C-alpha cells in the first residue's frame, strides 16, 4: 500500500505524539531529587473528645515531641493549634514519639492511643520534603456509630464519586452521540489534566492548586481537540468503520498511558494543597473542605453544562448533531465544527474530573484507566450517547460502588465489582439503558 | 551490546510456550472476532477461567490432572453460555463493554483478599505443574538455542504446545471451511441476511463463543504452565487488547494469522525490551550506560515496549487493517 507521507494521518499522528512527548517531558522530574534535602516533620496532637457526634477534635497544646533518626534528632512542643513543626537534617527514616507526661490535665491516654510512630520520607503518598502525622489521644468513639450510623457518610461518598463520574462521562456520551465512537482514550485525557496540574503545582512554578488547575483542564481540552483534528477527522474522511476507530482509540490509550508511566513513574503523588485537612462536621457526616469543594464545583459544572446543552444555540446544535447528523448538516449546522466543540468540551470536562480525582485520590499514571470501566458502566447504563443518561448512569454506578462498601464492609477492595454487576443486571433488564432509545437488537 | 544473546532470546520468545499461549488465546479471539464478527473484549476472562480451572483443583484439592483439564473446557463453555445468554441480545458496542466488565469481574474476584483461601489472591497459585514435569520426556538440562538456554521443562511445553496448537489450528481451519463456518461468516457479513435464510443466528453465535472461549481457556492454561504460577495480574484487559493487535497483525480471519501475528508481536516487543535493557545496563567496570540516563534508564526502559505495542495497534488499524498476510476482503471490521 502506498502511503503519501505529506497527506497521511501518520504525520499528523506524529504531531500529536510529539505533543504528548513534549508535555510529558515537562512533567518528568529526576527521581533522585529529594534525597539530600532537609526535611520537615509536622506533628499534630489531637484530642478525640466525645462531642455531640462522638467526633469532635480538640488540638492539644504544650505536648513535648521528639523525633529521632539515624541522621539526627529534633525536639519540639505543640502550639495552640496542636501543631509542632520539626526540622530534620535529612529526609530519611525517623521515629516520632510524644511525652505522655507532658499532656495537660484532663487529657487522658486511652488503651488504643499510639505514642510512637515512624516516618519514612521515601515512601508514602505525600511528595517533597514535608511529612506530617497526627497523634490521637482520648478514646476513639467512632466505632460506636454502628452500621446505620455509617449510612449517611456512605451516601455522601457515593454522591462525591457520582459527581466525578458524571463530569467525566458526559464528554464520553457526547462524543459517542455525535461521532459514534466509544473513546477508550478518554481515560488518558482525564489523566492528562491531573498531570499538567501536578507539574504546575509541584515541579514548575509551584502555583497553588486552584491556579494550576485551569492549565491542566486546558491541556485536556487541547488534547481532545488535537485527537479530533489529527486522528478522528481524517479517519472519518476515509470512512473508517466505528469498530476500527474504537480499536485505534484502544491502541492510543495503551501507548499514551505508558508514556505517562515512563515520565511520571509508578508512584501515587499528591497535590501540595488540601492534604490531611480536618473534617468539617455536618451532623452525622464529616466532610473535608476539599471534598466539599469537589462536590460543590462538580454540581455547579454539571448543572451549568446541562443548561448549556438545553438552552444555548451551541447546546442545541450539539444535540441536533447527536440526534441525526445528516439532518443537522442539511439544516446548515457545520457538523465538523460542532464535533470539534464536543471534543474540546468533553476533554475539558474530563480534565475537571481528572483534577478532582487527583485531589481526592492522588495523581497516578493509570488513574484514568482505573475509573474508565466505571465511566463505561455509567454511560452504558444510562443509554449510549445520551448525556443526561450518562448523568443518571453515573449516579447509579457511583452510589452502587460506595453502597457496596456499606453492605459488604469486609470486601471493600471489590467495590468496583458492585458497579460492574449493576451494569450487567441493568442491561439484562433494560438492554437499551435507562434513558436510551429502544432499538431492535439481534 | 550482546547481539547474539538479544537475537536468540527474541527468537526464543517468539516461539516459546508463552508465545503458544498468546497464539491460542488469539486463535480463540479470531473465531469470535475474525469469523463471527463478535466484538469480544473479554477474552482475558476466558484465559483466566482456564488458568484457574487448572490451578485451583490441582493445588488446592489435589485433583488428578485429567479431571482438571476437563474442568478447564467445562468452565470455559459455562462462561461462554453465561456471556452469550446475557450479552448476545445486546448491540455490538454494548457487547464490547459488558464483556470487558465480565472479564474484570473475574480478575478482581481472583485478586480479592476475600478469596485468598481459594485463589491465592494477588500472589496467585503455584505447585500445579508437577503433572507436566512428570510427563516430560526430555532430560532436565535442556538444549541451547544459539545463546539462549531452554530447560527441559520449557522444551517439553514448547514441543507439546506446538503439537496442540497445530491440532487446534487444523480443527479451526476445517470448521471454518465447513458449512457451519460459512454460516458464521455470513453472520459476520450480514446478520439479517443469515437470519432470513432461516439460520438460528443466536445459536451459531453462542457456539462460536463456546469454541473460541475454550481455545482461549487452553491458552490461559499454557500461559500459567509456562510461568509455573497463576496470578490475576496476567489477565488484565491489556491481554485482550494485545490479542487484537496480534490477530490484526497476522491477518484477521486467517488460521495462520494468530500464529504469525504472535511471532512478530513478541519478537518485536522482546527485541525492543532486551536491547534497551542492555543499552541502559551499568556494570561496576563500566558505570556509564550506552544511552544517556536523562533520556532513559534502568527504571523506565521497560515501559517502551508497551508504548510500541499500543501505538502499533493504532497504526496497524489505520494503515494496514488487513495485517501483513491478511486478505482485505476478510477484514471483518464493520461489525455493527
Contacts between the chains, C-beta under 8 A, distances in Angstrom:
chain1	res1	chain2	res2	distance
A	1	B	319	7.1
A	1	B	320	6.4
A	3	B	319	6.5
A	8	B	319	7.8
A	9	B	318	6.3
A	10	B	315	7.5
A	10	B	318	7.9
A	10	B	319	7.0
A	13	B	314	7.8
A	13	B	315	7.5
A	13	B	318	7.8
A	17	B	311	7.2
A	30	B	294	7.9
A	31	B	299	7.1
A	182	B	93	5.6
A	182	B	96	7.0
A	182	B	97	7.4
A	235	B	318	6.8
A	240	B	318	7.4
A	241	B	333	4.9
A	241	B	334	4.4
A	241	B	335	7.8
A	242	B	93	7.9
A	243	B	39	6.5
A	243	B	92	7.5
A	243	B	333	5.1
A	243	B	334	6.7
A	243	B	335	4.8
A	244	B	317	5.0
A	244	B	318	7.9
A	244	B	321	6.3
A	244	B	333	4.7
A	246	B	93	7.8
A	246	B	96	7.3
A	247	B	244	6.1
A	247	B	248	7.5
A	247	B	313	6.7
A	247	B	314	7.8
A	247	B	317	5.0
A	248	B	313	7.8
A	248	B	314	4.6
A	248	B	317	5.0
A	248	B	318	6.1
A	249	B	314	7.8
A	250	B	241	5.3
A	250	B	244	7.4
A	250	B	313	6.6
A	250	B	314	7.8
A	251	B	241	7.7
A	251	B	245	7.4
A	251	B	310	5.1
A	251	B	311	6.3
A	251	B	312	7.1
A	251	B	313	3.2
A	251	B	314	3.1
A	251	B	315	7.4
A	251	B	316	7.8
A	251	B	317	6.9
A	252	B	310	7.0
A	252	B	311	7.3
A	252	B	314	5.0
A	253	B	310	7.1
A	254	B	238	6.4
A	254	B	241	6.2
A	254	B	306	6.4
A	254	B	309	6.6
A	254	B	310	3.1
A	254	B	313	7.0
A	255	B	306	7.5
A	255	B	307	4.9
A	255	B	308	7.9
A	255	B	309	7.6
A	255	B	310	3.0
A	255	B	311	3.9
A	255	B	313	8.0
A	255	B	314	6.8
A	256	B	310	7.3
A	257	B	306	7.8
A	257	B	310	7.4
A	258	B	303	4.5
A	258	B	304	7.7
A	258	B	306	3.9
A	258	B	307	4.6
A	258	B	310	6.5
A	259	B	303	7.8
A	259	B	307	5.8
A	261	B	300	7.5
A	261	B	303	4.9
A	261	B	306	7.9
A	262	B	300	5.0
A	262	B	303	4.3
A	262	B	304	7.0
A	262	B	307	7.1
A	263	B	300	7.9
A	265	B	299	7.6
A	265	B	300	7.5
A	373	B	100	6.6
A	373	B	101	6.6
A	373	B	104	5.8
A	376	B	97	4.9
A	376	B	100	7.2
A	376	B	101	7.6
A	377	B	97	7.5
A	377	B	101	6.6
A	380	B	94	6.2
A	380	B	97	5.0
A	380	B	98	7.7
A	384	B	93	6.3
A	384	B	94	7.2
A	410	B	114	7.1
A	411	B	112	6.6
A	411	B	113	8.0
A	411	B	114	4.8
A	413	B	111	7.9
A	413	B	112	6.1
A	413	B	113	6.1
A	413	B	114	7.9
A	414	B	108	5.9
A	414	B	109	7.1
A	414	B	112	5.3
A	414	B	114	6.8
A	416	B	104	7.3
A	416	B	108	6.1
A	417	B	105	5.9
A	417	B	108	5.5
A	417	B	109	6.9
A	420	B	101	4.5
A	420	B	102	7.8
A	420	B	104	6.2
A	420	B	105	5.1
A	420	B	108	8.0
A	421	B	105	6.9
A	423	B	97	7.7
A	423	B	98	7.1
A	423	B	101	5.5
A	424	B	86	6.3
A	424	B	98	6.1
A	424	B	101	6.2
A	424	B	102	6.9
A	424	B	105	8.0
A	427	B	86	7.8
A	427	B	87	7.8
A	427	B	90	6.3
A	427	B	94	6.3
A	427	B	98	6.2
A	428	B	86	5.8
A	431	B	89	6.0
A	431	B	90	5.4
A	431	B	91	7.9
A	431	B	94	7.1
A	439	B	91	6.8
A	441	B	89	5.9
A	441	B	90	6.1
A	441	B	91	5.2
A	442	B	88	6.5
A	442	B	89	6.6
A	442	B	90	8.0
A	442	B	91	7.7
A	442	B	191	6.2
A	442	B	201	6.5
A	442	B	202	7.1
A	442	B	205	7.8
